[in-house]
Amino acid sequence: MGDQVAARRLSPRRRRILSYLAQHGSASTLDVALVCAVSRLTAHRDLVWLHESGLVRRERSAEDRTHTWWYGVTAEGTEVLRRALTASGRPVPLRLGQRSSGVADALLFLPLVEVSRRNPGRCELFQWLATMETSTWLRQHDLAQLRADGYGVWLQDGRCLRFLVHVDRGPTGDVVAEYERPASGLGGLLGGYRRADRLVPVGAVLLIAQDAEREERLQADLLRGPLRNAVATTRRQLLARHWPDEQVWQVPGESGRRCLVEVGS
């Protein structure tokens, strides 16, 4: 099917799927179902249609026992989306169709979307900016020295929390001594805030550590040198076992953990 024919038959929901893939890298059928608030079967049908139309590609790892297909936008799909945005007078995002999947999407964005779906009227991920849009938002606030993995607005029980999230990638550099590994790369998560001469306009800064030892290092660093902003940490293992809005966030100096919406209070 030619891309011009596909564009004419592109429904708003399928256009939304294309937009998500073009700005977030890749996604599974379940991810698309969550983002579009439809059943997995509906998401599957839309992705098959987009794939057969040449607007998305798909692949799966031979080592994945679940045989999960991962979808990404093609050059044709990107061009269809670019023309649709231009025709509607909307801006075309930078590097559309050329982005890799964001770690914060899997750890925070998609789980919070699912929490919102399960608790309608009580919880809502009101806004989410991917990494590149977050960088643009920071530059608009004269905070170009910060490099965050995402920006979100979380609503729960009549309360609102605006946050920036940073994901610890683990030790950095080609050669890292064993004794340096627990702290390697952690300084970069907080360096921009140390250089900022004013409060960053969010209610909280969220740090997701790779493991328990690195979270402890972050906590110790924050106790020695507190930031102007409220900060809370968690680790990937906790987010794998619990929903991110639950009591998985630790504020420096506190023994227990808080729910997400309570972090900035």
C-alpha positions in Angstrom: 0.0 0.0 0.0 1.4 3.4 -1.0 2.1 5.9 1.8 -0.3 8.4 0.2 -3.1 5.8 0.3 -2.2 4.8 3.8 -2.2 8.5 4.9 -5.8 8.9 3.6 -6.9 5.9 5.6 -5.0 6.7 8.7 -7.5 7.0 11.6 -6.8 9.4 14.6 -5.9 6.4 16.8 -3.4 5.0 14.2 -2.0 8.4 13.8 -1.5 8.6 17.6 0.3 5.2 17.5 2.6 6.5 14.7 3.3 9.7 16.8 4.1 7.6 19.9 6.5 5.4 18.0 8.2 8.3 16.2 8.8 10.2 19.5 9.5 7.2 21.9 11.5 4.8 19.7 9.8 1.5 20.0 6.9 -0.2 21.7 5.2 -3.6 22.2 1.5 -4.2 21.6 0.8 -3.9 25.3 2.6 -0.5 25.4 0.4 0.8 22.6 -2.7 -0.6 24.2 -1.9 1.3 27.4 -1.0 4.6 25.7 -4.2 4.5 23.5 -6.5 3.1 26.2 -7.7 0.3 24.0 -7.7 -3.5 24.3 -4.6 -5.5 23.4 -6.5 -7.0 20.4 -7.4 -3.6 19.1 -3.8 -2.4 19.4 -2.6 -5.6 17.7 -5.0 -5.0 14.7 -3.9 -1.4 14.4 -0.2 -2.4 14.5 -0.7 -5.1 11.9 -2.5 -2.6 9.6 0.4 -0.1 10.1 2.9 -2.8 9.4 1.2 -4.0 6.3 1.0 -0.4 5.1 4.7 0.0 5.5 4.4 2.7 8.1 5.9 0.6 11.0 8.5 -2.2 11.1 8.6 -5.0 13.7 11.2 -7.3 15.1 11.7 -9.7 18.0 14.7 -11.3 19.6 15.4 -15.0 19.1 16.4 -15.1 22.7 13.0 -13.8 24.0 10.9 -16.7 25.1 7.8 -14.6 25.0 8.3 -13.9 21.3 7.2 -10.3 21.8 7.1 -8.1 18.7 8.6 -4.7 19.1 7.4 -2.0 16.7 9.1 1.1 15.4 8.2 3.7 12.8 9.6 3.5 9.3 10.9 6.3 7.1 7.6 6.2 5.2 5.6 6.4 8.5 7.7 9.3 9.7 7.1 11.2 6.4 3.3 10.5 6.6 3.3 11.9 10.2 5.4 14.9 9.3 3.1 15.9 6.4 0.0 15.5 8.7 1.6 17.7 11.3 2.6 20.3 8.8 -0.9 20.3 7.1 -2.5 20.9 10.5 -0.2 23.7 11.4 1.4 21.9 14.3 5.2 21.9 14.9 7.2 18.9 13.8 9.2 17.5 16.8 13.0 17.4 16.5 14.5 14.1 15.3 11.0 12.7 14.6 11.3 9.0 13.9 15.0 8.9 14.9 14.8 8.4 18.6 15.8 5.5 20.7 13.5 4.1 23.5 13.7 6.1 26.7 14.5 4.2 29.9 12.1 6.4 31.9 9.3 5.4 29.6 9.4 1.8 30.7 10.2 2.5 34.4 7.8 5.4 35.0 5.7 6.6 32.1 3.9 3.4 31.0 3.3 2.1 34.6 1.8 5.5 35.6 -0.4 5.3 32.5 -1.6 1.9 33.7 -2.2 3.2 37.2 -4.3 6.0 35.7 -6.3 3.5 33.7 -7.0 1.4 36.8 -8.1 4.4 38.9 -10.1 6.7 36.7 -11.1 9.9 38.3 -8.6 9.4 41.2 -5.3 9.3 39.4 -4.0 10.7 36.1 -0.7 11.2 34.4 -1.8 14.6 33.2 1.4 15.4 31.2 4.6 13.6 30.1 7.5 14.9 28.1 10.1 12.5 26.6 13.8 13.2 26.9 14.1 15.6 24.0 11.0 17.6 24.8 12.2 17.7 28.5 15.5 19.3 27.3 13.5 21.9 25.3 11.4 22.6 28.4 14.6 23.0 30.5 16.2 25.4 28.0 13.0 27.5 28.0 13.6 27.9 31.8 17.3 28.8 31.3 18.3 25.4 32.7 20.2 24.0 29.7 22.8 22.5 32.1 20.3 19.9 33.3 19.9 16.6 31.5 16.7 14.9 32.6 15.1 11.7 31.2 11.5 13.0 31.5 9.1 15.6 32.9 5.7 14.7 34.2 2.6 16.1 36.0 0.9 13.5 38.3 -2.6 14.1 39.7 -3.9 12.1 42.6 -6.7 12.7 45.1 -6.9 16.4 44.2 -3.2 16.9 44.6 -0.6 17.7 41.9 3.1 16.9 41.6 5.3 18.3 38.8 8.5 16.3 38.6 11.7 15.7 36.6 13.0 12.2 36.5 16.6 11.0 36.1 17.6 7.3 35.5 20.9 6.0 36.8 22.6 4.1 33.9 25.2 2.5 36.1 29.0 2.8 36.0 30.2 5.0 33.1 33.4 4.8 31.2 35.2 1.9 29.4 37.5 1.1 32.4 36.1 1.4 35.9 37.9 -0.1 38.9 35.8 -2.4 41.0 36.0 -0.2 44.0 34.7 2.8 41.9 31.7 1.0 40.4 29.2 1.7 43.2 29.6 5.5 42.7 30.6 5.7 39.1 28.3 8.0 37.1 26.2 9.2 40.0 27.7 12.6 40.2 26.4 13.4 36.8 22.8 13.0 38.0 23.0 15.9 40.4 25.8 18.0 38.9 23.4 20.3 37.0 21.4 21.1 40.1 24.6 21.9 42.0 25.4 24.5 39.4 21.9 26.0 39.3 21.6 29.3 41.1 17.9 29.0 41.7 15.0 26.6 42.3 14.0 24.4 39.4 10.3 24.9 38.7 9.1 21.4 39.7 7.7 20.0 42.9 10.3 17.2 43.1 13.3 15.7 41.4 13.1 11.9 41.1 16.2 9.7 40.9 15.9 6.0 39.9 19.0 4.1 40.9 20.2 1.0 39.3 20.4 -1.0 42.6 20.2 -0.7 46.4 23.9 0.1 46.8 23.8 3.0 44.3 20.6 4.3 45.9 22.4 4.4 49.3 25.2 6.4 47.7 22.8 8.9 46.3 21.1 9.3 49.6 24.4 9.9 51.4 25.4 12.4 48.7 22.1 14.3 49.1 22.5 14.3 52.9 26.0 15.8 52.6 24.9 18.4 50.1 21.1 18.9 49.9 19.6 20.4 46.7 17.3 23.4 46.6 14.5 21.2 45.3 12.8 18.3 47.1 14.4 15.1 46.0 13.4 11.4 46.3 15.1 8.2 45.2 14.0 4.7 44.4 15.6 1.8 42.6 14.7 -0.4 39.6 14.0 -3.5 41.7 11.3 -1.7 43.7 9.7 -0.3 40.5 9.7 -3.9 39.1 7.7 -5.1 42.1 5.4 -2.1 42.9 3.5 0.6 41.0 5.5 3.8 40.9 2.8 5.8 42.7 3.1 3.6 45.8 5.5 3.9 48.7 8.7 3.4 46.9 10.2 6.9 47.1 12.7 7.8 49.8 13.4 11.3 50.8 16.9 11.9 52.2 17.0 11.7 56.0 13.8 9.8 56.3 13.6 6.1 57.3 10.4 5.2 55.5 9.3 5.7 51.9 6.6 8.0 50.5 4.0 7.7 47.8 4.7 9.6 44.7 2.2 12.4 45.3 3.6 13.0 48.8 7.2 13.5 47.7 7.0 17.2 47.2 5.0 17.9 50.4 
